[in-house]
Amino acid sequence: MNKYVYCEFGFLKEFLTSFPNPIENWEGALSWKRMYNFLYYAYKYIDVPNSQLACEATKNKLLLQLIRNGNYNYDKCFPNLQEPSRIIFNKEKKNSIFLTSLNKKRRESISSEYGIIVIGKDDIQKFAKQYGKLHKAIGKNTHAKWSDFIPVYMKTANSLIILDNYILSDTMLIDENLICILNSLLPYTCTNEFSFPIYIYTYDACEDWKGRYDLINEKIKSIRPDLTFQLSIFKVNKEDFHDRNVITNNLYIECGSGFNLLSNETAKKTTNLRISYPFMNYEDGCDSEMEAYINTLSDIIAVDKRDHTYEIDYWGDINKENDLIKFYKQEFTKS
């Protein structure tokens, strides 16, 4: 499965002529190569006609290789990031990545408001560091907070899903774990067009599920008073989800021992925490985290097909919407 990328041709030309000398700048050369791999496997929408792109490719072998697999097309309605308020951010665009010649300030503003990754020329030589994988081996009794594990730059998102059978089982751990994780990942605000969906799938909470919902809802309001969000909690079967994951439209996070890891800022168990940007870390034509991300969404969609009964096995807005789930349900149907 390919990631959708909206790539301005001006950015593409600049990128293809910016390969650094690996002897002088090894990290920059690595970033360039990883970004090229990402672009090669992505499905690319370009803002110039296919005939013009093909003509340009006869003069540039790197461009020729980039489009030879056919994963590209001209978009007559290519989104103009100069005027983002005029873009219709449907479920596809909310789950896409944008490559542009806009300056850093404008890119950061658009990323923050719409929860999408917007990459410019300033990001090329730090691509491997900014969008690489993070693996933290956490020992039992390690003194830490979730903010030590999740970098602040990972707040770019427009939806978030948590899978953990026990994340709500102990109210004494909710502030230190769930709320701190949300504080590390949720944007501070979003465009008025969006209501940020937060989905939690869990098995073991208590008899008072409505009370748990109200508690979490109020705590999110307290840490994000300016964010319009929609909290949904689903009661699932214990066997529905084995792994403990957090996913957004941009991130895949896996914690072996679960997200109720900390108590009094101390790890209760030895575990591994893995964070990655799926679709952006191809090595030898493979992205294992992308496969894990897709498998996780496939499991979520299987559970989502069931009829959930309001205040029986589902708490939240009756008219629940999640464009992350809807988008991949559509993509799986194409496959």
C-alpha positions as CSV (number, residue, x, y, z in Angstrom):
1,M,0.0,0.0,0.0
2,N,1.3,3.4,-0.9
3,K,1.2,6.7,1.0
4,Y,-0.4,9.6,-0.9
5,V,1.9,12.6,-1.4
6,Y,1.0,15.9,-2.9
7,C,4.4,17.1,-4.4
8,E,4.9,20.5,-6.0
9,F,7.2,20.2,-9.0
10,G,9.2,23.1,-7.8
11,F,10.1,21.2,-4.6
12,L,10.8,18.1,-6.6
13,K,13.3,19.8,-8.9
14,E,15.1,21.4,-6.0
15,F,15.2,18.1,-4.1
16,L,16.7,16.1,-7.0
17,T,19.5,18.6,-7.4
18,S,20.4,18.8,-3.7
19,F,22.2,15.5,-3.0
20,P,25.0,16.4,-0.5
21,N,28.5,15.1,-0.8
22,P,28.5,12.1,1.6
23,I,32.1,12.6,2.5
24,E,31.4,16.2,3.7
25,N,27.8,15.5,5.0
26,W,27.1,11.9,5.7
27,E,23.9,12.6,7.7
28,G,22.6,14.8,5.0
29,A,23.3,12.2,2.3
30,L,21.5,9.5,4.4
31,S,18.5,11.8,4.8
32,W,18.4,12.5,1.1
33,K,18.5,8.8,0.2
34,R,15.7,7.9,2.7
35,M,13.6,10.7,1.4
36,Y,14.1,9.5,-2.1
37,N,13.1,6.0,-1.1
38,F,9.9,7.4,0.5
39,L,9.1,9.4,-2.6
40,Y,9.8,6.4,-4.9
41,Y,7.2,4.1,-3.1
42,A,4.6,6.8,-2.5
43,Y,1.7,7.6,-4.8
44,K,2.6,11.1,-6.0
45,Y,0.2,13.8,-7.1
46,I,2.1,16.4,-9.1
47,D,1.1,19.9,-10.1
48,V,2.4,19.7,-13.7
49,P,0.9,17.6,-16.6
50,N,2.2,14.0,-17.1
51,S,3.6,15.0,-20.5
52,Q,5.7,17.8,-19.0
53,L,6.9,15.5,-16.2
54,A,7.9,12.8,-18.8
55,C,9.8,15.4,-20.8
56,E,11.7,16.6,-17.7
57,A,12.5,13.0,-16.9
58,T,14.4,12.6,-20.2
59,K,16.9,15.2,-18.8
60,N,17.2,13.8,-15.3
61,K,17.9,10.1,-14.5
62,L,16.8,10.4,-10.9
63,L,13.4,11.8,-11.9
64,L,13.1,9.1,-14.6
65,Q,13.7,6.4,-11.9
66,L,11.3,8.1,-9.6
67,I,8.3,8.0,-12.0
68,R,9.2,4.8,-13.8
69,N,7.1,2.7,-11.5
70,G,4.0,4.7,-12.5
71,N,3.1,5.8,-9.0
72,Y,2.2,9.4,-10.0
73,N,-0.4,11.5,-11.7
74,Y,-1.2,15.1,-12.6
75,D,-3.9,16.6,-10.3
76,K,-5.7,19.4,-12.1
77,C,-7.1,20.5,-8.7
78,F,-3.7,20.4,-6.9
79,P,-4.1,21.9,-3.5
80,N,-2.7,25.4,-3.2
81,L,-1.0,25.6,0.2
82,Q,-0.8,29.3,-0.2
83,E,-4.5,29.4,0.5
84,P,-5.1,26.3,2.7
85,S,-8.6,27.6,3.8
86,R,-9.8,27.0,0.2
87,I,-8.6,23.4,0.2
88,I,-11.3,20.7,0.8
89,F,-9.5,18.5,3.3
90,N,-11.4,15.3,2.7
91,K,-10.3,12.0,4.3
92,E,-7.7,11.4,1.6
93,K,-5.9,14.7,2.1
94,K,-6.1,14.4,5.9
95,N,-4.1,11.2,5.5
96,S,-1.6,12.5,2.9
97,I,1.8,14.2,3.1
98,F,2.6,17.5,1.3
99,L,5.9,18.6,-0.2
100,T,6.2,22.3,-1.0
101,S,8.4,25.3,-1.6
102,L,6.6,27.3,1.1
103,N,8.8,28.8,3.8
104,K,9.3,27.1,7.2
105,K,6.9,29.4,9.1
106,R,4.0,28.8,6.7
107,R,4.6,25.0,6.7
108,E,4.6,24.9,10.5
109,S,1.4,26.9,10.6
110,I,-0.4,24.6,8.1
111,S,0.9,21.4,9.8
112,S,-0.3,22.7,13.2
113,E,-3.8,23.7,12.0
114,Y,-4.6,20.7,9.8
115,G,-2.6,18.0,11.4
116,I,-0.7,17.1,8.2
117,I,3.0,16.7,7.6
118,V,4.3,19.5,5.3
119,I,7.9,19.1,4.2
120,G,10.0,21.8,2.5
121,K,13.6,22.2,1.3
122,D,14.8,23.0,4.8
123,D,13.7,19.5,6.0
124,I,15.5,17.5,3.3
125,Q,18.8,17.1,5.1
126,K,17.2,16.2,8.5
127,F,14.6,13.8,7.1
128,A,16.3,10.7,8.6
129,K,16.4,12.3,12.1
130,Q,13.0,14.0,12.0
131,Y,11.0,11.1,10.5
132,G,13.2,8.1,11.5
133,K,12.4,5.4,14.0
134,L,12.7,5.7,17.7
135,H,13.4,2.6,19.8
136,K,13.7,2.9,23.6
137,A,14.6,-0.1,25.8
138,I,13.0,0.7,29.1
139,G,14.2,-1.2,32.2
140,K,12.1,-2.0,35.2
141,N,12.3,0.8,37.8
142,T,13.5,3.3,35.2
143,H,12.7,6.8,36.4
144,A,10.8,8.6,33.6
145,K,7.8,10.5,32.3
146,W,6.0,9.9,29.0
147,S,7.3,13.3,27.8
148,D,10.8,11.8,28.1
149,F,9.8,9.2,25.5
150,I,7.6,11.1,23.0
151,P,9.4,14.1,21.4
152,V,7.4,17.4,21.2
153,Y,7.6,17.6,17.4
154,M,5.2,14.5,17.1
155,K,2.1,16.5,17.8
156,T,1.2,16.8,14.1
157,A,-2.0,14.8,13.8
158,N,-5.7,15.1,13.0
159,S,-6.9,11.9,14.6
160,L,-5.7,9.4,17.3
161,I,-6.5,5.8,18.2
162,I,-5.4,3.9,21.3
163,L,-5.6,0.1,21.6
164,D,-4.9,-1.2,25.1
165,N,-7.0,-3.6,27.0
166,Y,-6.1,-2.2,30.4
167,I,-5.5,1.6,29.8
168,L,-8.6,2.6,31.8
169,S,-8.6,-0.2,34.4
170,D,-6.9,1.8,37.2
171,T,-8.0,5.4,37.8
172,M,-4.9,6.0,39.9
173,L,-2.7,5.6,36.8
174,I,-4.8,7.5,34.3
175,D,-3.2,11.0,34.9
176,E,0.4,9.7,34.8
177,N,-0.1,7.5,31.7
178,L,-3.1,8.1,29.4
179,I,-3.4,11.9,30.0
180,C,0.4,12.4,29.8
181,I,0.5,10.4,26.5
182,L,-2.4,12.5,25.1
183,N,-0.6,15.7,26.3
184,S,2.5,14.6,24.3
185,L,0.6,13.8,21.1
186,L,-2.5,16.0,20.9
187,P,-2.2,19.4,19.0
188,Y,-3.2,22.4,21.0
189,T,-5.8,23.5,18.5
190,C,-7.0,22.6,15.0
191,T,-8.9,24.2,12.2
192,N,-12.6,24.9,12.8
193,E,-13.3,22.5,9.9
194,F,-12.2,19.5,12.0
195,S,-13.3,17.9,15.2
196,F,-10.3,15.9,16.4
197,P,-11.4,12.2,17.0
198,I,-9.8,10.4,19.9
199,Y,-10.8,6.7,19.9
200,I,-9.9,4.3,22.8
201,Y,-10.5,0.5,22.4
202,T,-10.2,-1.3,25.7
203,Y,-11.4,-4.4,27.5
204,D,-11.0,-4.1,31.3
205,A,-12.3,-0.9,32.9
206,C,-15.0,-1.3,35.5
207,E,-18.8,-1.4,35.8
208,D,-18.9,2.4,35.6
209,W,-17.9,2.9,31.9
210,K,-19.9,6.1,31.6
211,G,-18.0,7.5,34.7
212,R,-14.7,6.6,33.0
213,Y,-15.8,8.4,29.8
214,D,-16.8,11.5,31.7
215,L,-13.5,11.5,33.6
216,I,-11.3,11.2,30.5
217,N,-13.4,13.7,28.6
218,E,-13.0,16.3,31.4
219,K,-9.3,15.7,31.7
220,I,-8.7,16.2,28.0
221,K,-10.7,19.5,28.2
222,S,-8.4,20.6,30.9
223,I,-5.1,19.9,29.0
224,R,-6.5,21.1,25.6
225,P,-9.1,23.8,26.3
226,D,-8.8,25.2,22.7
227,L,-9.0,21.9,20.9
228,T,-12.3,20.8,19.5
229,F,-12.3,17.0,19.9
230,Q,-14.5,14.0,20.0
231,L,-13.8,11.3,22.5
232,S,-15.1,7.7,21.8
233,I,-14.5,4.7,24.1
234,F,-15.2,1.2,22.8
235,K,-15.5,-1.9,25.0
236,V,-14.0,-4.8,23.1
237,N,-13.4,-8.5,23.5
238,K,-10.2,-9.4,25.3
239,E,-8.9,-11.3,22.2
240,D,-9.7,-8.5,19.7
241,F,-6.4,-6.7,20.3
242,H,-3.3,-8.3,21.8
243,D,-0.7,-5.6,21.1
244,R,-0.8,-2.2,22.7
245,N,-0.6,0.5,20.1
246,V,-1.2,4.2,19.6
247,I,-1.7,5.4,16.1
248,T,-2.4,8.7,14.4
249,N,-2.7,9.7,10.8
250,N,1.1,10.0,10.9
251,L,2.5,7.8,13.7
252,Y,2.7,4.2,14.9
253,I,3.6,3.6,18.5
254,E,4.0,0.2,20.2
255,C,4.6,-0.5,23.8
256,G,5.0,-4.2,24.8
257,S,4.0,-3.9,28.4
258,G,1.1,-1.5,27.7
259,F,0.6,2.2,28.2
260,N,-0.1,1.9,31.9
261,L,3.7,1.5,32.2
262,L,4.5,4.2,34.8
263,S,3.6,4.6,38.5
264,N,5.1,7.5,40.5
265,E,7.3,8.2,37.5
266,T,8.8,4.7,37.6
267,A,8.5,1.9,35.0
268,K,6.7,-1.0,36.5
269,K,8.1,-3.5,34.0
270,T,10.9,-3.9,31.5
271,T,9.6,-3.2,28.0
272,N,10.4,-1.8,24.5
273,L,8.8,1.3,23.1
274,R,8.9,1.8,19.4
275,I,7.8,4.9,17.5
276,S,7.9,5.4,13.8
277,Y,6.4,7.2,10.8
278,P,4.9,4.4,8.7
279,F,5.5,4.7,5.0
280,M,8.5,6.9,5.5
281,N,11.2,4.4,6.5
282,Y,11.7,2.1,3.6
283,E,14.9,-0.1,3.8
284,D,15.6,-2.5,1.0
285,G,12.0,-2.0,-0.3
286,C,10.5,-2.8,3.1
287,D,8.9,-0.8,5.9
288,S,8.0,-3.2,8.7
289,E,6.2,-0.5,10.7
290,M,4.0,0.3,7.7
291,E,3.0,-3.3,7.7
292,A,2.3,-3.2,11.4
293,Y,0.3,0.0,11.0
294,I,-1.8,-1.5,8.2
295,N,-2.4,-4.7,10.2
296,T,-3.5,-2.7,13.2
297,L,-5.9,-0.6,11.2
298,S,-7.2,-3.8,9.6
299,D,-8.0,-5.2,13.1
300,I,-9.7,-1.9,14.1
301,I,-11.9,-2.0,11.0
302,A,-12.9,-5.6,11.7
303,V,-14.1,-4.5,15.2
304,D,-15.6,-1.3,13.8
305,K,-17.9,-3.4,11.5
306,R,-19.8,-4.6,14.5
307,D,-22.9,-2.9,15.7
308,H,-21.9,-0.8,18.7
309,T,-24.7,0.0,21.1
310,Y,-24.6,3.4,22.7
311,E,-23.8,3.3,26.5
312,I,-23.6,-0.6,26.3
313,D,-20.3,-1.1,24.5
314,Y,-19.7,2.4,23.2
315,W,-19.6,5.8,24.9
316,G,-19.2,9.1,23.1
317,D,-20.9,11.1,20.4
318,I,-23.7,9.2,18.7
319,N,-22.7,10.5,15.3
320,K,-19.1,9.3,15.6
321,E,-16.7,10.1,12.7
322,N,-13.1,9.0,12.2
323,D,-11.6,9.9,8.8
324,L,-8.5,7.8,9.5
325,I,-10.6,4.6,9.8
326,K,-12.9,5.6,6.9
327,F,-9.9,6.3,4.6
328,Y,-8.2,3.0,5.2
329,K,-11.5,1.1,5.0
330,Q,-11.8,2.6,1.5
331,E,-8.2,1.8,0.6
332,F,-8.5,-1.9,1.8
333,T,-11.6,-2.2,-0.5
334,K,-9.4,-1.1,-3.5
335,S,-6.7,-3.7,-2.7
